[in-house]
């Protein structure tokens, strides 16, 4: 009788541990911020430096900007969180 009680207690403990680890393994999804891009109206010429592009974008009330290739040309695109 004592052996079956120990076996039942051990099985119950193992089951509780398995359930606890499954509950702890759930992943939390974090929403990622997306950036909206808009081609700069004030930037002139080929965009060779993202820091220059960002500076021009700040004059257009955007927090940041970066160079992107579009149809064989490098253009300045301003970006902000959507």
C-alpha positions, 0 to 999 in steps of 0.5 A: 500500500505504501509503495502505491501511495509513493508511486501515486505521489510521484506521478502527481508531482511529475504531472504538476511539473510538466503542466508548470513547464508548459505554462511557463513556455508560452511565448509572449508576442510583442507588437513590432512598430512599423515605419511608413516611408515617404520620398523626400521632396526637398532632397536633391541629387543621388542619396549617398549618405543616410545621415544627410537624408535624415537631416533633410527629412527632419526639415520636412517634420519627419524624425528620420530618413534613409537612402533606398535604391529605386529604379537604379537610382538612390533616393532619400526616403523619410520615415516615421512610425505608422 
